[in-house]
């Protein structure tokens, strides 16, 4: 990220007369840490500074490039969206984030899961699999992606015998899902 910003700032043809500043906070992919960082950014009221040899310029935060995961992105977007601060994510694919009523300031550089769900349903149909079971992670990404897939599978005439969700930190639930698959 720093490299890209410095490359932009060092190229006088890209943004003439404008220098980008940045502040980097690491959420460690944890929702509580991401929420705390979002509140910190919105409540600080601090200017972001850019220093060069001739002068010091300041400006307000223009956007947040944040979070790869859908769940933290949803949380951050709900907070900073209230302040009309745009958020750009490079990896949050939950189709729910396409809802501009709920997330008017959320943008992404990758397609939503809706496309992946349709493609997976078409792949299942292509191979002639008409009766399947599904498993997903128990997260916004997994649950919303699965909902999109189940809808697409129904349109393709695919029967879904079971649909299970689990989180890797729940060994008992993982074992229950394994038992369902074995049946």
C-alpha positions, 0 to 999 in steps of 0.5 A, spaced: 500 500 500 505 504 501 509 503 495 503 504 491 501 511 494 509 513 494 509 511 486 503 515 485 505 521 489 512 521 485 509 521 478 507 528 477 503 526 471 498 522 475 495 527 480 498 534 478 498 538 484 495 533 489 499 528 494 496 522 497 497 521 505 495 515 509 494 512 515 495 504 516 491 500 521 491 493 522 485 489 524 488 482 524 482 480 521 478 481 527 471 484 527 472 488 534 479 491 532 476 493 525 470 496 529 475 500 534 479 502 528 473 505 524 471 509 530 478 511 531 478 514 524 471 517 524 472 520 531 479 523 531 477 529 527 485 529 525 487 531 519 492 527 515 498 530 514 503 530 508 510 533 509 515 534 503 521 539 503 517 545 501 511 545 506 506 541 510 499 540 507 493 537 510 487 534 508 481 530 511 480 523 510 477 522 503 476 514 503 478 507 507 481 502 503 479 496 508 478 489 510 479 483 505 473 479 509 466 480 508 464 480 515 469 486 518 467 490 511 460 490 513 462 492 520 466 498 518 462 500 512 456 501 517 460 505 521 464 510 516 458 510 511 454 514 516 460 519 515 459 518 507 466 516 507 467 511 501 470 504 503 474 500 497 475 493 499 479 488 494 476 482 497 470 482 500 465 478 496 459 478 500 453 479 495 449 483 501 455 489 500 452 490 493 445 493 497 446 500 496 440 502 500 445 499 506 452 500 504 451 506 499 459 508 500 462 501 499 465 499 493 470 493 491 475 491 486 472 484 485 465 481 483 460 479 488 459 472 490 452 472 486 456 471 480 460 465 483 454 462 486 451 462 479 457 459 476 457 454 481 450 452 480 451 451 472 458 447 474 453 442 478 448 442 472 454 441 467 456 435 470 449 432 471 449 432 479 442 433 480 442 431 488 447 434 492 449 437 499 452 443 501 457 446 506 459 453 508 463 457 513 459 460 518 460 467 516 457 473 512 461 470 506 459 463 507 452 464 509 450 469 504 454 466 499 450 459 500 444 463 500 446 465 493 448 458 491 441 455 493 437 460 490 441 459 483 441 451 484 434 451 485 433 455 478 437 450 475 433 444 478 438 442 483 436 438 489 440 440 495 439 434 500 442 438 506 446 445 507 450 445 513 454 451 516 460 451 521 466 455 523 473 452 524 473 454 531 467 449 533 470 442 533 463 439 535 459 443 530 465 440 525 464 433 527 456 434 527 457 436 519 461 430 518 456 426 521 451 429 516 455 428 510 457 421 512 449 419 512 
